[in-house]
């Protein structure tokens, strides 16, 4: 039975999708798993060299995403920017350690940001609505010995459409401390008319997890 490590995952979503396909799949995170199942709690770097056949990882994006890059301007933010740059560099080091792990099949997921702009271009960029969800969330995949995930915008003679219509962002209005009204637009960030927490937003959509398991099972073997 092939062994798959799902890194930086506490939800068990990808782990369980591969277990259903007959794999010995384990999730790993510093947090406990949300759902019962094979889980390694702790630093993934302590487990990554244990003879896995495939690895799918979701390294933290807090200091890597485009959303926070402007905070690294030392002239504007001073010592706070220096501290953020230090944390960004540690995040880059962690990402590269996962990417260079001695495992044949690797997928790393992250939003576009410092890695994609300055270090390594992603293999593929996807959105949840490509796989039938009602959300838009630009997601990059870095793949080694795995094919890009297939999805279809339209029905064809040979393929069934997997896309839903491109979502319309929700508008959130809020008042700044100055009293100024600001409007921001989101998809995949709203739950019960409130912004999702970072904990909620970090979970992969079930449809993408299923696509990974369905499309990569034969490749991994």
Backbone torsions as a table, in degrees:
resi	resn	phi	psi	omega
1	UNK	NA	128.4	-179.5
2	UNK	-70.8	143.7	-175.9
3	UNK	-108.3	129.3	-178.2
4	UNK	-125.3	132.1	175.5
5	UNK	-104.9	128.1	176.6
6	UNK	-107.3	105.5	-170.6
7	UNK	-89.5	142.4	178.5
8	UNK	60.1	41.3	177.6
9	UNK	-127.1	121.1	175.0
10	UNK	-106.5	-14.5	-175.1
11	UNK	-76.6	-26.4	-176.6
12	UNK	78.2	6.9	-174.4
13	UNK	-65.0	-52.6	-179.2
14	UNK	-72.5	-40.9	177.8
15	UNK	-52.4	-51.5	-175.8
16	UNK	-68.8	-31.4	177.2
17	UNK	-62.9	-39.0	179.1
18	UNK	-78.0	-31.4	175.2
19	UNK	-61.1	-39.3	178.6
20	UNK	-63.4	-23.6	178.9
21	UNK	-91.2	4.3	174.7
22	UNK	96.2	13.6	-179.4
23	UNK	-93.7	155.8	170.6
24	UNK	-87.4	84.1	-172.6
25	UNK	-104.3	136.7	179.7
26	UNK	-128.5	135.0	170.1
27	UNK	-91.1	159.7	-180.0
28	UNK	-147.7	132.6	178.2
29	UNK	-163.5	162.1	174.5
30	UNK	-72.3	-16.8	175.4
31	UNK	-93.7	157.6	172.9
32	UNK	-70.0	156.7	179.3
33	UNK	-71.5	143.2	177.1
34	UNK	-71.5	-29.2	-176.6
35	UNK	-124.8	144.3	178.4
36	UNK	-58.1	139.8	179.7
37	UNK	159.8	172.8	-179.1
38	UNK	-61.3	120.2	-174.5
39	UNK	-148.1	135.8	175.1
40	UNK	-108.6	115.9	-178.9
41	UNK	-98.6	120.3	-179.4
42	UNK	148.1	-171.0	-179.6
43	UNK	-68.9	121.4	-176.7
44	UNK	-61.6	-26.9	-179.9
45	UNK	-65.0	-17.2	176.0
46	UNK	-80.7	-11.1	-175.3
47	UNK	-120.6	-13.0	-166.8
48	UNK	-71.1	-17.9	-178.5
49	UNK	-97.7	19.6	-173.2
50	UNK	-94.0	34.8	170.2
51	UNK	75.9	40.8	179.0
52	UNK	-81.5	150.1	176.1
53	UNK	-87.2	-26.7	179.5
54	UNK	-150.8	154.7	-179.0
55	UNK	-140.8	127.8	173.7
56	UNK	-121.7	119.6	-172.1
57	UNK	-125.1	149.1	-179.4
58	UNK	-127.9	67.9	-176.0
59	UNK	-61.9	145.7	-178.6
60	UNK	-55.5	140.0	-174.7
61	UNK	-109.8	3.7	-173.4
62	UNK	-51.7	-43.0	-175.0
63	UNK	-104.1	9.5	-179.0
64	UNK	-115.2	-23.2	-172.8
65	UNK	-72.4	159.6	179.2
66	UNK	-62.2	-28.2	-175.6
67	UNK	-59.9	-27.6	-176.1
68	UNK	-111.1	3.8	-174.5
69	UNK	-63.2	-30.0	-177.6
70	UNK	-68.5	-17.9	178.5
71	UNK	-74.0	-6.2	-179.9
72	UNK	-89.8	7.3	178.1
73	UNK	-80.0	106.3	-175.1
74	UNK	-66.2	-36.1	-179.2
75	UNK	-62.0	-32.6	-178.3
76	UNK	-89.7	-43.4	-170.5
77	UNK	-109.3	-1.8	172.2
78	UNK	58.5	-133.1	-176.0
79	UNK	-62.7	-29.4	177.8
80	UNK	-63.4	-36.2	178.0
81	UNK	-69.0	-39.0	178.4
82	UNK	-61.4	-43.3	178.2
83	UNK	-63.9	-38.8	179.6
84	UNK	-68.8	-39.0	177.8
85	UNK	-62.5	-40.2	177.3
86	UNK	-60.1	-45.9	-179.6
87	UNK	-67.6	-36.6	176.6
88	UNK	-62.0	-43.0	-179.1
89	UNK	-65.6	-35.2	175.3
90	UNK	-66.1	-37.9	178.2
91	UNK	-66.4	-38.6	176.7
92	UNK	-63.3	-45.2	179.4
93	UNK	-59.2	-42.4	179.6
94	UNK	-64.0	-45.4	178.5
95	UNK	-57.6	-46.7	-176.1
96	UNK	-69.7	-31.5	175.5
97	UNK	-65.3	-39.6	177.4
98	UNK	-67.9	-41.8	-177.7
99	UNK	-65.9	-31.2	-176.9
100	UNK	-97.6	14.0	179.6
101	UNK	-61.1	148.8	-178.3
102	UNK	-79.3	63.7	-177.6
103	UNK	-130.8	137.8	-172.3
104	UNK	-67.1	-46.5	-176.4
105	UNK	-111.7	122.2	-176.5
106	UNK	-134.1	138.5	168.9
107	UNK	-132.8	126.7	171.6
108	UNK	-116.3	138.0	-178.8
109	UNK	-116.8	138.5	177.9
110	UNK	-165.8	157.0	170.4
111	UNK	-71.8	165.4	173.9
112	UNK	-64.9	143.8	-177.5
113	UNK	177.0	-138.4	-173.4
114	UNK	-65.3	-41.2	-179.1
115	UNK	-61.3	-50.8	-175.6
116	UNK	-68.7	-31.7	-176.7
117	UNK	-82.9	-31.3	-168.7
118	UNK	-125.2	-14.8	-172.1
119	UNK	-123.3	-53.2	-174.6
120	UNK	-152.4	122.4	178.8
121	UNK	-69.4	139.9	178.1
122	UNK	-69.6	156.6	175.9
123	UNK	-72.9	-34.3	-171.3
124	UNK	-154.8	147.4	173.4
125	UNK	-122.2	128.4	-177.0
126	UNK	-129.7	166.5	170.7
127	UNK	-127.7	151.3	176.5
128	UNK	-57.9	-33.7	-177.9
129	UNK	-68.8	-13.6	172.6
130	UNK	-63.8	-22.5	-173.6
131	UNK	-116.9	20.5	172.6
132	UNK	100.4	0.3	177.4
133	UNK	-79.2	175.2	177.7
134	UNK	-110.5	25.2	-177.6
135	UNK	-124.2	154.1	175.4
136	UNK	-118.1	119.9	-179.8
137	UNK	-151.5	103.3	-175.7
138	UNK	-65.5	120.5	-173.1
139	UNK	-130.4	130.6	-179.6
140	UNK	-102.7	143.1	176.5
141	UNK	-121.9	131.0	172.3
142	UNK	-106.1	118.3	-171.1
143	UNK	-118.6	138.8	172.6
144	UNK	-127.2	118.0	-179.5
145	UNK	58.5	32.4	172.7
146	UNK	-135.3	140.1	178.8
147	UNK	-78.7	154.2	173.1
148	UNK	-57.1	147.3	177.4
149	UNK	-67.1	133.2	-179.4
150	UNK	-89.3	139.5	176.5
151	UNK	-151.4	158.3	-172.0
152	UNK	-131.6	125.8	-179.2
153	UNK	-76.8	-26.1	-177.3
154	UNK	-141.5	157.7	170.3
155	UNK	-68.5	138.1	175.9
156	UNK	-130.8	-178.1	179.3
157	UNK	-61.9	-28.5	-174.1
158	UNK	-114.6	-16.2	-173.3
159	UNK	-128.7	148.4	175.6
160	UNK	-97.8	138.6	179.7
161	UNK	-59.9	131.1	174.7
162	UNK	-105.7	-20.7	-177.6
163	UNK	-72.0	146.6	159.5
164	UNK	-95.8	172.8	176.0
165	UNK	-61.9	147.0	-179.7
166	UNK	-59.1	124.7	-175.0
167	UNK	-65.3	150.0	173.1
168	UNK	-93.7	125.2	-176.9
169	UNK	-61.3	146.8	172.9
170	UNK	-81.6	142.6	179.1
171	UNK	-96.7	128.2	176.3
172	UNK	-115.8	126.2	-179.9
173	UNK	-109.1	133.5	179.4
174	UNK	-144.6	160.0	-178.1
175	UNK	-106.5	125.9	177.4
176	UNK	-77.1	169.2	-179.4
177	UNK	-60.7	-25.9	179.4
178	UNK	-77.1	-8.1	-176.1
179	UNK	93.5	-6.6	-179.5
180	UNK	-73.2	136.4	177.1
181	UNK	-86.8	127.1	178.3
182	UNK	-117.4	149.3	175.3
183	UNK	-123.0	132.5	176.3
184	UNK	-128.8	156.3	-174.5
185	UNK	-123.1	133.9	-175.9
186	UNK	-136.2	150.9	157.9
187	UNK	-128.5	153.9	-176.9
188	UNK	60.3	26.0	179.0
189	UNK	-129.4	2.6	-172.9
190	UNK	-113.1	128.7	171.4
191	UNK	-135.7	118.8	-179.1
192	UNK	53.6	44.8	177.8
193	UNK	64.5	18.4	176.5
194	UNK	-126.6	152.9	176.6
195	UNK	-66.9	137.4	175.1
196	UNK	-64.1	150.8	173.0
197	UNK	-74.7	164.2	176.2
198	UNK	-60.1	-34.0	177.7
199	UNK	-61.2	-44.5	-179.7
200	UNK	-68.5	-42.8	-175.4
201	UNK	-69.0	-20.2	-177.4
202	UNK	-77.7	-12.2	-178.1
203	UNK	-77.3	135.2	178.6
204	UNK	-76.2	145.4	177.4
205	UNK	-65.5	141.5	-179.4
206	UNK	-58.6	-38.5	-177.6
207	UNK	-64.1	-35.1	178.6
208	UNK	-73.3	-40.1	175.8
209	UNK	-59.4	-42.5	179.1
210	UNK	-65.3	-39.1	178.0
211	UNK	-62.9	-41.4	177.2
212	UNK	-59.5	-48.9	-177.4
213	UNK	-66.1	-43.0	-177.6
214	UNK	-68.6	-40.9	-173.3
215	UNK	-87.9	-25.2	-175.7
216	UNK	-101.8	-8.7	-176.6
217	UNK	-58.0	-45.6	-178.7
218	UNK	-68.2	-33.1	-179.2
219	UNK	-68.7	-43.8	-178.9
220	UNK	-72.2	-32.6	172.5
221	UNK	101.1	NA	NA
